[in-house]
Amino acid sequence: MKLTKLSTEELKAELARREAAEVAPSPLKLADFSKLQKQVIDVVQGVVRDGHPSKDFQHYIYEAAMEAVYGKDIWEWWNQHSDY
């Protein structure tokens, strides 16, 4: 695509989008670890009950930790910036 075909407004909008994408989200001022705590407790109880954690426990712990620190909105930013 040739830049000369874009309007000034389109160029400014694209530049703003790119600049916003370069900024990492800020952690919550008051983190909420209650869901993370529940996930950890559930994993330990699962080990006691079943002899092993659920196969997806690492994924759930990871999600709960990210949301505790950054909030649920982290995933929109994460999906745009991560190959994870």
LUMGUVEX-148668 format. One record per residue: residue number from 0; residue in one letter; x, y, z of N, C-alpha, C, O in turn. Coordinates in pm, 1 decimal, padded with zeros to 6 digits. Layout:
<recs>
nr,rest,nX,nY,nZ,caX,caY,caZ,cX,cY,cZ,oX,oY,oZ
NUM,A,X,Y,Z,X,Y,Z,X,Y,Z,X,Y,Z
...
</recs>
This chain:
<recs>
nr,rest,nX,nY,nZ,caX,caY,caZ,cX,cY,cZ,oX,oY,oZ
0,M,00084.5,-00117.6,00000.0,00000.0,00000.0,00000.0,00089.1,00123.9,00000.0,00186.5,00132.1,00074.7
1,K,00054.8,00217.2,-00082.7,00131.6,00341.6,-00089.6,00077.5,00440.5,00012.4,-00043.2,00462.7,00022.0
2,L,00168.1,00498.6,00087.4,00128.3,00595.2,00188.9,00066.4,00720.2,00129.0,-00014.2,00787.0,00193.8
3,T,00102.8,00751.9,00007.7,00049.5,00872.7,-00055.4,-00100.7,00861.5,-00082.0,-00167.6,00962.8,-00102.0
4,K,-00153.2,00740.8,-00082.2,-00296.4,00721.1,-00105.7,-00378.4,00736.2,00022.1,-00501.2,00743.1,00015.9
5,L,-00313.3,00741.5,00136.5,-00383.8,00755.8,00263.4,-00401.0,00902.8,00297.9,-00315.3,00985.8,00267.6
6,S,-00512.5,00933.1,00361.5,-00535.8,01070.6,00405.4,-00450.9,01100.1,00527.9,-00400.2,01008.6,00592.8
7,T,-00435.7,01226.3,00558.9,-00362.1,01266.0,00678.7,-00427.6,01207.2,00802.2,-00358.8,01162.1,00893.7
8,E,-00559.9,01207.4,00805.5,-00632.6,01152.0,00920.3,-00606.0,01002.3,00935.3,-00589.0,00952.9,01046.7
9,E,-00602.4,00930.5,00823.2,-00574.4,00787.1,00828.5,-00431.9,00761.2,00877.3,-00408.2,00669.4,00955.8
10,L,-00338.6,00841.4,00831.1,-00199.8,00827.8,00876.3,-00186.7,00856.8,01024.8,-00117.5,00784.6,01096.6
11,K,-00253.2,00963.0,01071.6,-00249.2,00996.8,01214.3,-00312.8,00886.6,01298.2,-00261.4,00851.8,01404.5
12,A,-00423.2,00832.4,01251.2,-00490.3,00724.4,01324.6,-00400.4,00601.3,01334.3,-00392.4,00537.8,01439.5
13,E,-00334.1,00568.4,01226.2,-00242.9,00453.8,01227.1,-00124.5,00478.5,01319.5,-00083.6,00389.0,01393.4
14,L,-00070.2,00597.8,01315.9,00041.2,00631.8,01404.9,-00002.4,00623.4,01550.8,00071.2,00570.8,01634.2
15,A,-00120.0,00674.2,01582.2,-00171.5,00667.8,01719.4,-00191.2,00523.4,01762.9,-00159.8,00487.8,01876.5
16,R,-00243.0,00440.1,01673.4,-00262.6,00298.6,01705.3,-00128.9,00230.9,01734.9,-00117.7,00153.2,01829.7
17,R,-00028.1,00260.5,01653.5,00104.1,00199.9,01673.3,00169.8,00248.6,01802.0,00231.5,00170.2,01874.1
18,E,00156.6,00376.8,01830.6,00214.9,00430.1,01954.0,00146.8,00369.4,02076.2,00213.5,00336.8,02174.5
19,A,00016.3,00354.2,02070.9,-00056.4,00293.3,02182.7,-00015.4,00147.5,02200.9,-00009.1,00098.0,02313.4
20,A,00012.3,00079.4,02091.1,00051.1,-00061.3,02096.5,00187.8,-00080.0,02161.0,00216.9,-00187.1,02214.3
21,E,00271.4,00022.6,02156.8,00405.9,00012.4,02212.9,00406.8,00029.3,02364.7,00506.2,-00002.1,02430.2
22,V,00298.2,00078.1,02419.7,00291.1,00104.1,02562.8,00236.6,-00018.8,02634.0,00128.9,-00068.0,02600.6
23,A,00310.6,-00067.5,02731.1,00263.8,-00180.6,02810.6,00153.1,-00134.4,02904.2,00155.4,-00020.9,02952.0
24,P,00056.0,-00221.4,02930.6,-00050.3,-00183.2,03023.4,00005.3,-00163.2,03164.1,00109.3,-00218.6,03199.6
25,S,-00064.2,-00085.0,03241.8,-00023.6,-00060.4,03380.7,-00089.5,-00162.4,03472.5,-00205.3,-00198.6,03452.1
26,P,-00017.3,-00208.4,03572.5,-00079.3,-00297.5,03670.6,-00189.8,-00223.7,03746.0,-00188.1,-00101.2,03757.4
27,L,-00284.6,-00299.8,03796.6,-00390.2,-00241.1,03878.0,-00329.3,-00176.8,04001.9,-00229.9,-00226.0,04055.2
28,K,-00387.9,-00068.3,04047.2,-00338.8,-00004.6,04169.9,-00364.0,-00093.8,04290.1,-00286.4,-00093.7,04385.7
29,L,-00471.4,-00168.8,04285.2,-00504.1,-00261.1,04393.6,-00531.1,-00398.3,04331.4,-00640.6,-00424.4,04281.7
30,A,-00431.3,-00484.2,04335.0,-00444.1,-00617.3,04276.5,-00544.6,-00700.0,04356.5,-00558.5,-00683.0,04477.7
31,D,-00613.8,-00789.1,04287.1,-00711.0,-00878.3,04350.4,-00664.8,-01022.1,04328.8,-00680.9,-01077.8,04220.3
32,F,-00608.0,-01080.6,04431.9,-00553.4,-01215.2,04421.8,-00652.2,-01322.7,04464.6,-00613.6,-01439.0,04476.7
33,S,-00777.9,-01288.0,04487.8,-00875.3,-01384.6,04538.4,-00898.5,-01500.2,04440.0,-00907.6,-01615.2,04483.0
34,K,-00908.1,-01472.6,04310.0,-00929.0,-01580.4,04212.0,-00804.1,-01666.7,04198.3,-00814.1,-01788.0,04180.0
35,L,-00686.5,-01604.6,04207.1,-00562.4,-01681.3,04203.3,-00554.8,-01773.3,04324.5,-00519.4,-01890.6,04312.8
36,Q,-00588.0,-01719.2,04439.6,-00586.8,-01799.4,04561.9,-00683.0,-01917.9,04548.8,-00649.1,-02029.8,04587.2
37,K,-00800.9,-01894.0,04495.6,-00898.6,-02001.7,04477.7,-00844.7,-02107.6,04382.0,-00860.3,-02227.1,04407.1
38,Q,-00782.0,-02065.5,04273.5,-00725.9,-02161.1,04177.9,-00619.2,-02249.1,04244.1,-00616.5,-02370.6,04224.7
39,V,-00532.5,-02186.2,04321.7,-00425.6,-02261.4,04388.6,-00486.0,-02361.8,04487.6,-00443.6,-02477.3,04493.2
40,I,-00583.5,-02317.7,04564.4,-00649.4,-02406.7,04660.6,-00716.5,-02522.4,04587.4,-00706.3,-02637.2,04630.6
41,D,-00784.9,-02493.1,04477.2,-00850.0,-02598.1,04398.9,-00749.7,-02699.2,04345.0,-00778.0,-02818.9,04342.3
42,V,-00632.6,-02652.3,04301.9,-00529.8,-02743.7,04250.8,-00482.3,-02837.3,04361.5,-00471.0,-02958.1,04340.6
43,V,-00454.9,-02781.8,04478.3,-00408.2,-02864.9,04590.7,-00516.3,-02965.5,04629.6,-00486.3,-03082.3,04654.2
44,Q,-00640.8,-02921.2,04635.3,-00749.5,-03013.7,04668.2,-00764.5,-03122.4,04561.2,-00796.3,-03237.1,04592.6
45,G,-00741.5,-03085.3,04434.9,-00745.5,-03183.7,04327.3,-00636.6,-03288.8,04340.9,-00659.0,-03406.2,04311.7
46,V,-00518.8,-03246.8,04385.1,-00409.6,-03342.0,04406.7,-00445.4,-03436.2,04520.6,-00422.0,-03556.7,04511.4
47,V,-00501.8,-03382.1,04627.8,-00543.0,-03466.6,04740.6,-00649.7,-03566.5,04694.7,-00643.6,-03684.9,04727.9
48,R,-00746.5,-03517.5,04618.9,-00859.3,-03600.1,04574.9,-00818.5,-03701.3,04467.2,-00853.4,-03819.0,04475.5
49,D,-00743.6,-03654.1,04365.3,-00716.0,-03737.3,04248.0,-00573.3,-03790.6,04240.6,-00544.0,-03877.9,04158.9
50,G,-00485.2,-03739.6,04324.4,-00346.3,-03782.7,04321.6,-00261.4,-03704.6,04222.2,-00141.4,-03729.3,04209.9
51,H,-00323.7,-03609.6,04150.5,-00250.7,-03528.2,04052.5,-00334.8,-03404.1,04022.3,-00456.7,-03405.7,04039.6
52,P,-00270.4,-03298.0,03977.6,-00346.8,-03178.0,03940.3,-00417.8,-03200.4,03806.4,-00383.4,-03291.5,03731.1
53,S,-00516.2,-03116.8,03778.4,-00582.1,-03124.7,03648.1,-00480.1,-03092.8,03540.2,-00381.1,-03024.4,03566.4
54,K,-00503.3,-03141.5,03419.6,-00403.7,-03123.1,03313.4,-00385.0,-02977.4,03273.3,-00279.9,-02941.6,03220.2
55,D,-00483.5,-02893.8,03297.3,-00477.0,-02752.9,03257.3,-00446.4,-02657.5,03372.7,-00459.5,-02536.2,03356.7
56,F,-00406.3,-02709.6,03487.5,-00392.8,-02623.1,03604.1,-00293.1,-02509.7,03582.5,-00316.3,-02398.8,03630.6
57,Q,-00183.0,-02534.2,03511.7,-00084.7,-02428.4,03490.1,-00144.6,-02313.6,03410.8,-00116.0,-02197.2,03438.9
58,H,-00225.8,-02344.5,03313.8,-00291.6,-02242.6,03232.2,-00386.0,-02158.1,03317.6,-00386.1,-02035.4,03307.6
59,Y,-00465.2,-02223.0,03400.6,-00560.9,-02149.9,03484.1,-00490.6,-02062.9,03588.4,-00534.4,-01951.3,03616.2
60,I,-00382.3,-02113.8,03645.5,-00305.0,-02036.5,03742.9,-00245.0,-01913.6,03674.5,-00249.9,-01803.1,03728.4
61,Y,-00189.7,-01933.4,03558.0,-00130.4,-01825.2,03480.2,-00233.6,-01717.2,03450.5,-00207.5,-01598.9,03472.3
62,E,-00350.7,-01756.8,03400.8,-00456.6,-01660.2,03371.0,-00499.8,-01583.9,03495.9,-00516.5,-01462.0,03492.4
63,A,-00517.7,-01655.7,03604.9,-00561.0,-01591.1,03728.8,-00455.8,-01492.5,03779.0,-00490.5,-01386.1,03830.4
64,A,-00328.4,-01526.5,03764.5,-00221.1,-01436.2,03807.3,-00217.4,-01310.6,03721.3,-00204.9,-01199.9,03773.7
65,M,-00228.1,-01326.6,03590.1,-00227.5,-01211.0,03500.0,-00345.0,-01117.7,03530.2,-00328.4,-00995.8,03535.3
66,E,-00463.4,-01175.4,03550.0,-00581.5,-01094.6,03577.7,-00574.9,-01030.1,03715.4,-00628.0,-00920.8,03734.7
67,A,-00510.8,-01095.8,03811.0,-00496.9,-01037.9,03944.3,-00413.6,-00910.6,03939.5,-00443.9,-00813.5,04008.9
68,V,-00310.5,-00910.7,03858.9,-00218.6,-00797.0,03851.6,-00266.7,-00690.1,03753.7,-00254.9,-00570.8,03781.8
69,Y,-00321.3,-00732.2,03637.7,-00356.4,-00637.1,03531.8,-00505.8,-00620.7,03506.0,-00545.8,-00526.4,03437.7
70,G,-00588.1,-00708.9,03558.2,-00730.7,-00704.2,03529.6,-00763.3,-00783.2,03404.2,-00673.5,-00822.8,03329.9
71,K,-00891.2,-00806.0,03380.9,-00934.7,-00888.0,03267.3,-00900.8,-00826.2,03132.4,-00890.7,-00898.0,03033.0
72,D,-00883.2,-00694.6,03126.8,-00853.5,-00627.6,03000.2,-00714.2,-00660.4,02946.4,-00682.0,-00624.6,02833.1
73,I,-00632.7,-00726.9,03025.1,-00497.0,-00760.9,02981.4,-00498.5,-00845.6,02854.7,-00405.7,-00837.1,02774.3
74,W,-00601.2,-00926.4,02835.5,-00599.7,-01023.1,02725.8,-00611.6,-00958.1,02589.1,-00554.5,-01008.2,02492.2
75,E,-00683.3,-00849.4,02579.5,-00691.3,-00779.1,02451.2,-00552.5,-00731.3,02409.8,-00509.9,-00752.1,02296.1
76,W,-00482.3,-00667.0,02503.2,-00346.5,-00619.9,02475.4,-00254.5,-00739.6,02449.4,-00177.0,-00739.4,02353.7
77,W,-00263.5,-00840.7,02534.3,-00176.6,-00958.6,02525.0,-00189.7,-01026.3,02389.3,-00089.7,-01062.5,02327.2
78,N,-00312.9,-01043.1,02344.0,-00335.4,-01112.3,02217.2,-00280.4,-01033.7,02098.8,-00248.1,-01092.6,01995.6
79,Q,-00269.5,-00904.3,02111.7,-00214.0,-00823.6,02005.0,-00061.5,-00821.2,02005.6,00000.2,-00786.1,01905.0
80,H,-00000.4,-00858.0,02117.9,00143.9,-00839.2,02132.8,00222.7,-00967.1,02161.3,00345.4,-00962.6,02170.6
81,S,00156.9,-01077.0,02174.6,00228.3,-01195.8,02216.1,00207.1,-01310.3,02117.4,00098.6,-01327.9,02061.9
82,D,00311.1,-01385.5,02097.9,00301.4,-01508.4,02017.7,00279.4,-01629.6,02107.1,00285.1,-01743.6,02060.9
83,Y,00254.1,-01604.5,02235.6,00238.0,-01711.6,02335.1,00116.2,-01791.7,02307.2,00086.3,-01886.2,02380.3
</recs>
